[in-house]
Amino acid sequence: MSAVGIEAMNFYGGTAYLDVAELAEHRNLETQRFENLLMHAKTVALPYEDPISLGVNAAKPIVDSLSDADRDRIELLVTCTESGIDFGKSISTYVHDYLGLNRNCRLFEVKNACYSGTAGFQMAVNFILAQVSPGAKALVVATDVSRFHVADAGEALSEDWSFAEPSGGAGAAALLVSDKPEVYQVDVGANGYYGYEVMDTCRPIPDSEAGNADLSLMSYLDCCYETFAEYQRRVPAADYRESFDYLAFHVPFGGMVKGAHRKMMRRLYRAAPQEIEDDFERRVGPGLAHCQNVGNVMGATVLLALLSTIDNGVFEKPKRIGCFSYGSGCCSEFHSGVVTPGGHEKLRQMDVPGHLKRRRKMSLEQYDALLVHNEAVRFGTRKVDLDLDPFADFVHDIQGAGVLILRRIDEFHREYEWL
């Protein structure tokens, strides 16, 4: 069977971040409950940043590194998002255009809450395995934005809105999938998937979420166990504690991941608290590092956790990573793959930690003002010419860096500019 997996991988986390501990104090959130989020900072999407610009900026370094011949072998582009801008037109068309890809390419978009990035990745993997076009490559771009609006909760923020606010981030992960899995080689056929209908979290209107936080937690925990149980049925020798050097989870917030891992260790091994804590720090902690400084980016989050694991793990020899993906509504999957020392080094060349450190910190005054500016760009905006003056410092930071930003919308058509 042909090898398949991730040839190259990158993440783009925008230009601005907010210290979430400062936000929690500003919102008078309950300290203990906030600490359970295990969050440090989050990306804040500015009006000139949307799922298209974020996705292009994530994928561009990958595409630019390819030869003309290899770039032309990208025959599938899948965008994965719950932050789409149109009920019909796929954002993949914009991403394809601004990346300058070959027109002999299949373009489409998938939506399945936070599972979308995994859905796109698995679709790309099977496209390569099918060998319908030997040597072809697939580009998967998972991109999402959380925008909070003053109007969402009126003058007084609701409790649910407030605790969602510190964890809701923005960004995009881009994966080049091919038969040259230099970064991450998929364990072909080692998949456990599990899904059912549940009304835990949803977007009944384009720019706002609704849901039941307790139900979402229960569904996440249920799916974590059931996906691994199905994985184990397909890979009988698999052992949750022994088979995986690292574990990468979908990260709505760090505390949810910690709870899921604790449940797995208790249920499968009746592990003692200190053993669970040590195992969490060793195998799960590396995957949380980037997520704790970006926030939940929905479809891109589990891919960011995988990237963070490879970035922060120790790979003196090939090591296996188990991945758990969950999307509200719901669909979930446990799958795995192997990273070599060479794959670790190749990914580190993208310098995602350096990119995240270069974001500019946003003050709470700037952030509160942004909640009003966010009205400028919403789903269905017909016409706007963005005023960048309120964000001059952030724009200045990326001048000449080859970063794409949204500049205007004219009759629903979005127009972008390279800085």
N, C-alpha and C positions, 0 to 999 in steps of 0.2 A: 504494500500500500504506500502511496506517495506521502512524503512528509508535507505538513501544512501548518501554518501558524502565522505569527506576526513577524514580518520582515523589518518593520520600523514602527515607532510609536512616539506620540508627542501629546502634550497637554498645553493649552493656553488658558490662563486664568485671569485675563483682563488687565486693567491698569490701576484699579483702586481696591483697597481693602479696608475693613473696619475691625477694630478690636472688639470682640463680642462681649468681653467682660465689662468693658466700658458701656456698651450698649445695654447690657443687662441692668447695670446700676442706674443708667439713664431712664430705663423703663420701669424701675422699681420691681424687678422680678425677684421671686423668692430665691435666695442664694443657693440653698441646697439643691433645689430642683434644677437651677441653671448649671451647677457644677456637674450634674449627672449627664449633661450633654457632651462633656469632654471635648469642648470646642475652644479654639484660641482666637481665630480670625476667620473672616469670610470675604470672598470677593463680592464687590458691589458693582453691578452692571450700570454703567453710565448711559445716558440717552443715545450716545453714538455707538454703543455696543449692543448687538442683538445676536440671535442664534446663528445668523449667516456670517457676520464679521468674526465672531468667536471661532466658528468652525473653519473658516478659511485660514485664520491666523494659526490655528492648531495644525492644519494639514500642510501649509505652505513650506515649512522647512523640510518636510518629508519629500514633497514633490520636487522641490528645488534641488535636492540631493541626487535625484535620479538622472540618468542619461536620457537623451531624447527618445531613444529606442525603448527604454524601460518605462518612461512616462506614457508612451503610446500604448503600452500593454495594460494600462488600467482600463479594464473593460466593464467594470461594475463600480458604481458609486452609490452608497446607501447612506442617507442621512437619518439619524435616529433622534427623535425629539418629542417632547410634549409641549414645546413652545413654538409650534408652527405659526406662520403669519398669514395663512390663507387656507380656506377649506378645500381648495382644489389644487392650486399650484404648489409643487414641492419645492422646499428650499434647496434641494439638491441641484436644481437648475442654476441657481445663483452661485452655489459653491463650485460647481463644475465650470462656470463661466470665468469666475475670478481666479481660479487655479489654472486656467488655460489648458484644460484637458482635451484629449482627442474626442471628436464628436461621435466616433463609433464606440459609444459607451452607454450602458444601461443605467438610467438615473431614476431613483425613486426614494420615498421617505417611509419610515415605519414609525408607528406610535403604539406604545404599550407601557405607559407610565415609566417607571425607573428600570423596567426590563428591556427597554427598547435597544440600548446599546448592545446587550447580549444577543438579542434577536438579530440585529444587523451583523454582528460578528459571526454568529453561527451560520447565518445565511451565506456569508462570504466564504467561510470555511468549506461549506458543502459545494459552493460554486467551484472552488479550486479542486476539491476532491473529485468532482464529476468529470473533470478533464474534457469538458465540451470545447474548450479552447486552450490547449496545452500551452503553458507559459504565461497565461494571463494573470493579472493581478486585480485585487479588489481594494477599494478605499472605503473605509467605514468611518463616518464622522458622527459622533454622538455629542449633541450640543443642546444646552438648556440654560434658561434664565429665570431667576426668581425676581420679580419686580413687585415691590409693595407700594400701595397707593394710599394716600390719606383717606380717600373716600371708601376704602375697603371696610373700615371699621368705625367710621364716623369720628367724632371728637375723642372718644375714649376707646383705646385699643382693647379688643377682647383678649381674654387670657390665652386662648388658643392661637390667635394671630401673633401675640407677643412672643410666645415660646417658639413659634415657627420662624419668627424673624431672625433670631441669631443663627439658626442652622441653615437657612435658605441661601444658597450661593449662586454662582454663575460660572460658566466655562465650557470648554469643549475638549474632547479627546479624539485624536485621529489615529487610525490603525491602517497600515498597509499590510494586507493579507495575501500570502502567496505560497508557492511551494519551496520557498527559501526562508524558513522560519528562524532567522538569525537572532531574534530577540526572545521569542517564546514559541516552543513547539507544542502543538495541541496533542493531547492524548486522544487519538481518534476513537470514537465510539464510547468513550468514558463520560457519559452524560446522564444525569438524573434530573428529569424535569417533572414539574408538578404544578397544576393550576386548577382554579375553580372560581366561581362568581362570588365576590364579596364586596360590599360597599364600604371599604375602609377609607380610601382617599380618592378624590376625583377632581376634575376640573369641569364643572357644569357650565361655566362661562369661560371665555378664552383667557382672561387675565387674572383669574382668582381660583384658589383651591378651596375645597370643602372636604370635611371628613371627620372620622371618629378615631382619635389618636390611640385609644385603648384597643380598639378592634384592629387597627393597623399593626400594633405591636404583637397581638396574639397571632395574627395571620403570618407575620414575618417569622415568628418563632416556630409556628407549625410548619411552614414551608422549608425552613432551614433543616429541620429534622427529616421531613418527608423526601426532600430532594436528595439528601445524602443516603437515605435508605434505598431509594431507587438506584442511585449511583452504585451502591454496594451490591445490589442485585445483579447489575450488569458487569461489575468488576468484583467478583466474590472475595478476592484477597484484600480488598481495600479496607483500611483501618483509619478512622478519623484522627486518631492520636499518632499513629506510627507512619502512615503512608505519605504525609504531606509535610515538607520542611517548613512551609509557610501557608497561611490562609488569608485570602483576600475576600472581604465581604462587601456587599452593598452597604454604604454608610449613610443612613438618614441622619444619624449623629452617633458619636462614638459610644455613648452609653447603651444604645440599642444593640450594637455589635457585641459589646461586652456581655450583655445579658444573654444573647443568643449562644455565644461561645460557652458561657457558664452552664447553660441548660444542656448543651450537647455533652459536655464533659461529665456532668452529674448523671445524665440519663444513660449514657453509654458505659461509663466507668465508675460511677459513684465516687468521683475524684474529690479529694479534700480541698478546702478553700485555697490554701497556699499553693497547692499544685496547679489549680486552675489559674490563679493569678500569675504564676511564673510562666505557664504555658501561653497565656494571653500576651504577656509582654514579649516573649520570644518569637512566637509564630504569627501573631495577629498585629502586634504593635507597629512593625515596619509599614504595613499597608494603611494604617491610620494617619501617618505623619502628614502627608500632603492634604488629605481630606480635612484634617483638623484646622487647616489654614485656608481652606477654600469654601467649605460648606457643602451642602447637598446639591449636586448638579444633576440630579435625577438620572437620566439615561447614561450619563457619562461617569457616574460616581463609582460603580464597581470597576470600570476601566481605569479610573484614576487610582483606585485602591490597588489594582494589579500593578500599575506603573510605579506607585509608591513602594510596593513590596520589592520590586526589582531594583529600584533606586536605592533603597535603604537596607536591603538584605545583604547577607554575606554569601557570595557565590564563588568559593574557592574550588568548587566542583559542581557538576550539574545537580540542580535541586528541583523538586516538584512543588508546585503551588496548587492548592485547591481553591476554587473560586465559587462563591455563593452569590447569585444574583436574584433580586426580588423586585417585582413591579406590582404596585397596588392594583387591585381589581379582580383576579390577580394571576400572575404567571411567575414561575421561579425556576431556577436551574442551578445544579451543582456540576461543575466540570473541572478539568484540570489540565496542566501542561508542565513542560520542563524548561527551565532557564539555565543556560550555561554561563561560565565566566565571560565568554565572548559576548553573549547577549546582554549581560549586565553592563559591560563596558560600552557597548554600542548605545544603549539607552542613556547612559550617563552623559554621553556627548551632547544630548539634547539640552542638558542643563535646566531641567524643569525647576529644581530648587532655586537656581539663580534667577530665573524668570519670576518666580513668586516673590522673591526678596526685592525685586526691582519695582514691584507695585508701590504706588504712593499711598500712605495712610490717609484716610479721610477723617476729618473731624466730625464730631457729633452734630455740630451746627451745619456743616456742609451736607451731612447725611439727611437731616430733617428737611433741609431745603430741597434735596433731591426728590423726596417723596412727593413734592408738588411738581417738580420738573418731569417726573415719570409720566405725567398725563400727556406729554407731547407725543410719545410713541406708544401706541397700543395696538392690539389686534384690530384690523380694519381701518387704521389711519389712512386717510385719503391723500392729504397734502400737508407737508410740513418742510420747512427749511430750518435745520437745527441751528440754534444759537450756541456756539461752543465757548463763548466768553466766560460763562460761569464755571467752566471746567478747564480754563486756560492752563493751569499748572499741570494737570493730568495729560492734556494734549501735548504740551511742551516736552514732557518726558519721552514721548514716543515719536517726536518729529525726526524724520530721517531713518527710522528703524524698519521701514517697510511693513508697517502695520495697517491693516484695512479698517476703516471706520465707516459707519453709516453717516451720510451727509444730508440727504433729503429724501422725501417721498413725494412723487409726482403722479397723481392719478393712480394711487395704490402701488406704483412701481418703485421699488427701493433702489436708490443710487448711492454708490459707495466711492470712497477716495482712499488712495494709498498715501500714507504719511512717510 
